[in-house]
Amino acid sequence: MDEIQTPEAPAFAPLPTPAAAPKPAADLRTRILEAGGLSLDRLPMLHVVFDRLATACSDAAKHLASSSTFYSLSGVESGRFGEFLDAYDANAVVGIFHAPEWDGHILVGLDRDFLYTMVEVLFGADGSEPPVEEERSFSAIELRIAQMVFEQVGKALESSFGLVSQTPFRLERMETRMEFAVIGRRSNKSVQAKFLLQALNRGGEMFLIIPQTVLNPLRPALGKVLTGESAARDPRWAQQIAAEAQKTAVKLRAVLEERHLTLGEIAGLKVGQVIELDATPATRIKLEGNDRPLFWCRAGQSQGAYVLRVEEAINPEKEGGDGLLG
């Protein structure tokens, strides 16, 4: 009897492993925003402005209280506007400032410790009591003090940014809830500067947030590299120094003629001896100040007095000698 053979089961090739799904391409808008971010290293004048702001705020605080109050710049960083605000949620008062010449807004904030410290400073505390650590809604007095501080900061901002661009900073409103402190999209790139307040052996923090869209037109001025002490030169202070220097009294001397004599000739001079001059009425007269030649002049008379008329300035590099040139 023949053996019946059953057909073998066909061999099936293993199913191919599905290829990994391609990763979605990065959001083009996000990449563009990241590429266009501000590089703080390329804006050296921004740190100068913030240093001047800290100094101006310290000077303004000296007129409010007898206790020593100091502001200092503690850091500058770039990031997202919304992330900066989230760090102070329910823990700060912010002021919205409008800069008309820039057609933009900036934000200044005072944290809870800042306000508590400022209240104690203004009401004459000596720092012997422990600092207040209560988390509550801000009182009417604390909000009024915050408004006063914001008004001073607005003036300090105008003075500090005067180095790069002249614009007033007008306080439009205050907010205690960060979700209402909106001056742009939360995803917008911004620059934040933090300032430390020190008084009564305690302190607080003031922060300043400037959107990138506001700083973009100022990049050429903020990107200047300044050397030496001129980096922090105060234009108003320089103008005041120049005005005071121009009030200084200066003695002038008119030299009609100069002659070189030997020591023997000088020793031989006698009382009553007449020394003849080669100068004539047409000879130019040299006007000196502090033994330095200043101007060439012509002699004349006016209302019975001798006068000098200035003709030209003397350039020592172009003059051939110290004597008169006729």
KOLKOL-766293 format. One record per residue (C-alpha): residue in one letter; x, y, z. Coordinates in Angstrom, 2 decimals. Layout:
<sites>
+-----+---------+---------+---------+
! res !      xx !      yy !      zz !
+-----+---------+---------+---------+
!   a !       X !       Y !       Z !
...
+-----+---------+---------+---------+
</sites>
This chain:
<sites>
+-----+---------+---------+---------+
! res !      xx !      yy !      zz !
+-----+---------+---------+---------+
!   m !    0.00 !    0.00 !    0.00 !
!   d !    1.41 !    3.28 !   -1.11 !
!   e !    2.15 !    5.86 !    1.57 !
!   i !    0.08 !    8.92 !    1.25 !
!   q !    2.13 !   12.10 !    1.60 !
!   t !    0.46 !   15.22 !    2.81 !
!   p !    1.60 !   18.44 !    1.21 !
!   e !    3.93 !   20.53 !    3.35 !
!   a !    2.65 !   23.81 !    4.62 !
!   p !    3.97 !   26.63 !    2.56 !
!   a !    6.71 !   28.64 !    4.20 !
!   f !    5.66 !   32.18 !    4.88 !
!   a !    8.26 !   34.93 !    5.04 !
!   p !    8.15 !   36.97 !    8.28 !
!   l !    6.23 !   40.16 !    8.03 !
!   p !    8.53 !   43.14 !    7.60 !
!   t !    8.95 !   45.27 !   10.67 !
!   p !    7.12 !   48.51 !   10.14 !
!   a !    9.48 !   51.40 !    9.69 !
!   a !    9.67 !   53.88 !   12.53 !
!   a !    7.33 !   56.76 !   12.03 !
!   p !    9.22 !   59.86 !   10.95 !
!   k !    9.56 !   62.48 !   13.68 !
!   p !    7.54 !   65.55 !   13.03 !
!   a !    9.59 !   68.41 !   11.80 !
!   a !   10.34 !   71.10 !   14.34 !
!   d !    7.94 !   73.96 !   14.38 !
!   l !    9.28 !   76.53 !   11.94 !
!   r !    8.06 !   79.46 !   14.02 !
!   t !    9.84 !   78.14 !   17.12 !
!   r !   13.09 !   77.72 !   15.19 !
!   i !   12.87 !   81.24 !   13.80 !
!   l !   12.18 !   82.70 !   17.24 !
!   e !   15.10 !   80.79 !   18.73 !
!   a !   17.43 !   81.92 !   15.95 !
!   g !   16.40 !   85.53 !   16.39 !
!   g !   16.96 !   85.63 !   20.15 !
!   l !   18.94 !   88.42 !   21.73 !
!   s !   22.56 !   87.78 !   22.55 !
!   l !   23.32 !   89.75 !   25.70 !
!   d !   27.04 !   89.54 !   24.97 !
!   r !   26.46 !   91.70 !   21.92 !
!   l !   24.64 !   94.40 !   23.92 !
!   p !   27.31 !   95.73 !   26.31 !
!   m !   25.51 !   99.04 !   26.83 !
!   l !   22.51 !   97.21 !   28.30 !
!   h !   24.52 !   96.31 !   31.39 !
!   v !   25.72 !   99.91 !   31.66 !
!   v !   22.12 !  101.12 !   31.56 !
!   f !   21.07 !   98.66 !   34.28 !
!   d !   24.01 !   99.65 !   36.49 !
!   r !   23.02 !  103.30 !   36.14 !
!   l !   19.42 !  102.35 !   36.97 !
!   a !   20.54 !  100.71 !   40.24 !
!   t !   22.56 !  103.81 !   41.16 !
!   a !   19.68 !  106.17 !   40.33 !
!   c !   17.23 !  104.15 !   42.43 !
!   s !   19.65 !  104.16 !   45.37 !
!   d !   20.03 !  107.94 !   45.13 !
!   a !   16.25 !  108.42 !   45.02 !
!   a !   15.74 !  106.20 !   48.10 !
!   k !   18.14 !  108.34 !   50.16 !
!   h !   15.62 !  111.21 !   50.08 !
!   l !   12.82 !  109.06 !   51.54 !
!   a !   14.30 !  107.54 !   54.68 !
!   s !   17.20 !  107.92 !   57.05 !
!   s !   18.10 !  104.23 !   56.85 !
!   s !   20.68 !  103.19 !   54.29 !
!   t !   19.02 !  101.67 !   51.23 !
!   f !   20.98 !  100.17 !   48.35 !
!   y !   20.02 !   98.74 !   44.96 !
!   s !   22.40 !   96.44 !   43.11 !
!   l !   22.16 !   94.62 !   39.80 !
!   s !   22.13 !   90.87 !   40.55 !
!   g !   21.71 !   89.42 !   37.04 !
!   v !   20.53 !   89.78 !   33.45 !
!   e !   19.08 !   86.94 !   31.39 !
!   s !   16.99 !   86.30 !   28.31 !
!   g !   14.01 !   83.96 !   28.04 !
!   r !   10.26 !   83.73 !   27.54 !
!   f !    8.02 !   86.47 !   28.87 !
!   g !    5.54 !   84.01 !   30.38 !
!   e !    8.22 !   82.02 !   32.19 !
!   f !    9.55 !   85.16 !   33.84 !
!   l !    6.09 !   86.10 !   35.12 !
!   d !    5.25 !   82.61 !   36.37 !
!   a !    8.17 !   82.78 !   38.81 !
!   y !    6.45 !   85.66 !   40.65 !
!   d !    2.85 !   84.41 !   40.55 !
!   a !    0.87 !   85.77 !   43.56 !
!   n !    4.08 !   87.08 !   45.08 !
!   a !    4.69 !   90.49 !   43.48 !
!   v !    3.23 !   93.78 !   42.32 !
!   v !    4.05 !   94.82 !   38.76 !
!   g !    3.83 !   98.16 !   37.03 !
!   i !    3.20 !   98.51 !   33.30 !
!   f !    5.18 !  101.38 !   31.74 !
!   h !    4.64 !  102.87 !   28.31 !
!   a !    7.60 !  104.29 !   26.37 !
!   p !    6.02 !  106.58 !   23.74 !
!   e !    9.17 !  107.10 !   21.66 !
!   w !    9.66 !  103.33 !   21.41 !
!   d !    5.96 !  102.62 !   20.86 !
!   g !    6.21 !   99.77 !   23.37 !
!   h !    5.76 !   98.72 !   26.98 !
!   i !    8.07 !   97.38 !   29.67 !
!   l !    7.27 !   95.77 !   33.00 !
!   v !    8.75 !   96.51 !   36.43 !
!   g !    7.95 !   94.27 !   39.40 !
!   l !    8.48 !   94.35 !   43.17 !
!   d !    8.35 !   91.09 !   45.07 !
!   r !    6.73 !   90.61 !   48.49 !
!   d !    9.99 !   90.91 !   50.46 !
!   f !   10.78 !   94.16 !   48.67 !
!   l !    7.49 !   95.76 !   49.71 !
!   y !    7.68 !   94.52 !   53.30 !
!   t !   11.21 !   95.89 !   53.62 !
!   m !   10.30 !   99.22 !   52.06 !
!   v !    7.33 !   99.64 !   54.42 !
!   e !    9.61 !   99.14 !   57.43 !
!   v !   12.19 !  101.57 !   56.03 !
!   l !    9.66 !  104.32 !   55.36 !
!   f !    7.95 !  103.96 !   58.74 !
!   g !   11.17 !  104.21 !   60.73 !
!   a !   11.87 !  100.60 !   61.72 !
!   d !   15.36 !   99.80 !   62.97 !
!   g !   15.51 !   96.17 !   61.86 !
!   s !   15.35 !   94.72 !   65.39 !
!   e !   12.06 !   92.90 !   64.73 !
!   p !   12.03 !   89.73 !   62.61 !
!   p !   11.03 !   90.22 !   58.96 !
!   v !    7.42 !   89.68 !   57.96 !
!   e !    6.90 !   86.38 !   56.14 !
!   e !    3.11 !   86.37 !   55.89 !
!   e !    1.66 !   85.52 !   52.49 !
!   r !   -1.48 !   87.55 !   52.10 !
!   s !   -3.05 !   90.09 !   49.80 !
!   f !   -1.21 !   93.39 !   49.64 !
!   s !   -2.69 !   96.16 !   51.75 !
!   a !   -3.70 !   99.59 !   50.47 !
!   i !   -0.63 !  101.16 !   52.11 !
!   e !    1.71 !   98.64 !   50.47 !
!   l !    0.13 !   99.27 !   47.07 !
!   r !    0.47 !  103.03 !   47.58 !
!   i !    4.15 !  102.60 !   48.43 !
!   a !    4.56 !  100.39 !   45.36 !
!   q !    3.09 !  103.17 !   43.20 !
!   m !    5.51 !  105.68 !   44.72 !
!   v !    8.45 !  103.36 !   44.00 !
!   f !    7.27 !  102.85 !   40.42 !
!   e !    7.12 !  106.61 !   39.87 !
!   q !   10.72 !  106.92 !   41.04 !
!   v !   11.78 !  103.99 !   38.88 !
!   g !   10.14 !  105.64 !   35.86 !
!   k !   12.32 !  108.73 !   36.31 !
!   a !   15.40 !  106.56 !   36.85 !
!   l !   14.61 !  104.61 !   33.66 !
!   e !   14.37 !  107.81 !   31.64 !
!   s !   17.75 !  108.99 !   32.97 !
!   s !   19.46 !  105.61 !   32.52 !
!   f !   18.23 !  104.89 !   29.01 !
!   g !   19.08 !  108.47 !   28.03 !
!   l !   22.51 !  107.13 !   27.08 !
!   v !   21.02 !  105.26 !   24.12 !
!   s !   17.56 !  106.73 !   23.47 !
!   q !   15.51 !  109.57 !   24.94 !
!   t !   11.97 !  108.62 !   25.97 !
!   p !    9.72 !  109.15 !   29.00 !
!   f !    8.37 !  106.14 !   30.90 !
!   r !    4.75 !  106.58 !   31.96 !
!   l !    3.15 !  104.29 !   34.52 !
!   e !   -0.14 !  103.10 !   33.02 !
!   r !   -1.38 !  100.64 !   35.66 !
!   m !   -0.40 !   98.23 !   38.43 !
!   e !   -1.30 !   94.56 !   38.67 !
!   t !   -1.03 !   92.01 !   41.48 !
!   r !   -2.06 !   89.03 !   39.34 !
!   m !    0.53 !   87.99 !   36.78 !
!   e !   -2.06 !   86.76 !   34.28 !
!   f !   -3.25 !   90.36 !   33.89 !
!   a !    0.26 !   91.80 !   33.51 !
!   v !    0.26 !   91.25 !   29.77 !
!   i !    2.32 !   93.37 !   27.37 !
!   g !    2.73 !   90.70 !   24.70 !
!   r !    2.48 !   86.98 !   24.01 !
!   r !    3.74 !   84.70 !   26.74 !
!   s !    6.02 !   82.97 !   24.23 !
!   n !    7.74 !   86.21 !   23.18 !
!   k !   11.45 !   86.51 !   23.84 !
!   s !   12.36 !   89.04 !   26.53 !
!   v !   15.23 !   90.26 !   28.67 !
!   q !   14.95 !   90.28 !   32.44 !
!   a !   17.15 !   92.25 !   34.85 !
!   k !   17.01 !   91.54 !   38.58 !
!   f !   17.93 !   94.11 !   41.24 !
!   l !   18.55 !   93.36 !   44.91 !
!   l !   17.29 !   95.79 !   47.56 !
!   q !   19.30 !   95.83 !   50.80 !
!   a !   18.09 !   97.67 !   53.92 !
!   l !   17.75 !   96.92 !   57.65 !
!   n !   19.79 !   93.72 !   57.26 !
!   r !   17.15 !   92.29 !   54.97 !
!   g !   16.09 !   92.85 !   51.41 !
!   g !   13.89 !   92.11 !   48.45 !
!   e !   13.95 !   91.93 !   44.68 !
!   m !   12.93 !   94.28 !   41.91 !
!   f !   12.79 !   92.90 !   38.37 !
!   l !   12.55 !   94.55 !   34.97 !
!   i !   11.25 !   92.74 !   31.87 !
!   i !   11.75 !   94.23 !   28.40 !
!   p !   10.33 !   92.44 !   25.32 !
!   q !   12.73 !   91.75 !   22.49 !
!   t !   10.50 !   93.70 !   20.10 !
!   v !   11.19 !   96.83 !   22.16 !
!   l !   14.97 !   96.30 !   22.21 !
!   n !   15.37 !   95.42 !   18.53 !
!   p !   15.36 !   99.06 !   17.29 !
!   l !   17.92 !   99.93 !   20.00 !
!   r !   20.41 !   97.24 !   19.03 !
!   p !   22.85 !   99.59 !   17.21 !
!   a !   23.08 !  101.89 !   20.25 !
!   l !   23.16 !   99.04 !   22.78 !
!   g !   25.83 !   97.20 !   20.78 !
!   k !   28.46 !   99.93 !   21.07 !
!   v !   31.68 !   98.82 !   22.70 !
!   l !   32.88 !  101.55 !   25.03 !
!   t !   36.32 !  101.64 !   26.59 !
!   g !   37.70 !  103.45 !   29.58 !
!   e !   35.74 !  105.52 !   32.01 !
!   s !   33.73 !  107.15 !   29.25 !
!   a !   31.41 !  104.12 !   29.18 !
!   a !   29.43 !  105.39 !   32.14 !
!   r !   29.75 !  109.12 !   31.44 !
!   d !   26.75 !  111.10 !   32.59 !
!   p !   25.91 !  113.79 !   29.98 !
!   r !   24.22 !  116.05 !   32.51 !
!   w !   27.12 !  115.78 !   34.94 !
!   a !   29.62 !  116.53 !   32.14 !
!   q !   27.55 !  119.56 !   31.10 !
!   q !   27.50 !  120.84 !   34.68 !
!   i !   31.27 !  120.44 !   35.00 !
!   a !   31.80 !  122.31 !   31.73 !
!   a !   29.50 !  125.14 !   32.87 !
!   e !   31.36 !  125.51 !   36.17 !
!   a !   34.75 !  125.35 !   34.46 !
!   q !   33.75 !  128.18 !   32.13 !
!   k !   33.11 !  130.41 !   35.16 !
!   t !   36.75 !  130.16 !   36.26 !
!   a !   38.64 !  133.50 !   36.23 !
!   v !   41.63 !  133.53 !   33.87 !
!   k !   44.38 !  136.18 !   33.73 !
!   l !   45.49 !  137.24 !   30.24 !
!   r !   48.73 !  138.93 !   29.21 !
!   a !   49.33 !  140.88 !   26.00 !
!   v !   52.91 !  140.58 !   24.71 !
!   l !   53.95 !  143.33 !   22.31 !
!   e !   57.51 !  142.15 !   21.75 !
!   e !   59.94 !  139.58 !   23.07 !
!   r !   63.72 !  139.96 !   23.08 !
!   h !   66.45 !  137.58 !   24.18 !
!   l !   69.17 !  139.14 !   26.36 !
!   t !   72.29 !  137.66 !   27.83 !
!   l !   72.81 !  137.57 !   31.56 !
!   g !   75.57 !  140.19 !   31.17 !
!   e !   73.23 !  142.56 !   29.33 !
!   i !   70.59 !  142.21 !   32.01 !
!   a !   73.21 !  142.82 !   34.74 !
!   g !   74.27 !  145.99 !   32.94 !
!   l !   70.81 !  147.57 !   32.93 !
!   k !   70.53 !  150.80 !   34.93 !
!   v !   67.62 !  152.73 !   36.39 !
!   g !   66.26 !  155.18 !   33.84 !
!   q !   67.78 !  153.36 !   30.85 !
!   v !   65.52 !  153.25 !   27.78 !
!   i !   65.11 !  150.00 !   25.90 !
!   e !   64.06 !  150.55 !   22.32 !
!   l !   61.43 !  148.25 !   20.78 !
!   d !   61.18 !  147.21 !   17.15 !
!   a !   57.39 !  146.89 !   17.36 !
!   t !   55.16 !  149.31 !   15.44 !
!   p !   51.42 !  150.05 !   15.70 !
!   a !   50.92 !  147.47 !   12.93 !
!   t !   52.73 !  144.71 !   14.81 !
!   r !   50.54 !  141.85 !   15.92 !
!   i !   50.29 !  141.27 !   19.66 !
!   k !   50.34 !  137.84 !   21.22 !
!   l !   47.68 !  137.14 !   23.87 !
!   e !   48.74 !  134.59 !   26.49 !
!   g !   47.02 !  132.80 !   29.34 !
!   n !   48.91 !  130.78 !   31.95 !
!   d !   52.10 !  131.29 !   29.85 !
!   r !   50.44 !  129.62 !   26.87 !
!   p !   49.92 !  131.46 !   23.55 !
!   l !   46.23 !  131.80 !   22.71 !
!   f !   45.50 !  134.42 !   20.01 !
!   w !   47.11 !  136.91 !   17.66 !
!   c !   45.62 !  140.38 !   18.15 !
!   r !   45.83 !  143.97 !   16.84 !
!   a !   46.10 !  146.94 !   19.16 !
!   g !   43.73 !  149.88 !   19.05 !
!   q !   41.83 !  152.45 !   21.12 !
!   s !   38.20 !  152.68 !   22.16 !
!   q !   36.69 !  155.34 !   24.43 !
!   g !   40.12 !  156.40 !   25.64 !
!   a !   41.37 !  152.90 !   26.50 !
!   y !   43.74 !  150.50 !   24.78 !
!   v !   41.94 !  147.49 !   23.32 !
!   l !   42.87 !  144.30 !   21.47 !
!   r !   41.03 !  142.81 !   18.53 !
!   v !   41.42 !  139.04 !   18.16 !
!   e !   42.40 !  138.02 !   14.65 !
!   e !   43.19 !  134.31 !   14.81 !
!   a !   44.00 !  131.49 !   17.18 !
!   i !   47.62 !  130.46 !   17.66 !
!   n !   48.47 !  126.89 !   16.67 !
!   p !   51.71 !  126.01 !   18.50 !
!   e !   52.45 !  123.22 !   16.02 !
!   k !   52.45 !  125.63 !   13.09 !
!   e !   54.37 !  128.47 !   14.74 !
!   g !   58.03 !  128.54 !   13.84 !
!   g !   59.29 !  129.98 !   17.11 !
!   d !   58.38 !  131.60 !   20.36 !
!   g !   59.03 !  135.17 !   19.20 !
!   l !   56.57 !  137.48 !   17.48 !
!   l !   56.15 !  136.96 !   13.76 !
!   g !   55.17 !  140.53 !   12.91 !
+-----+---------+---------+---------+
</sites>
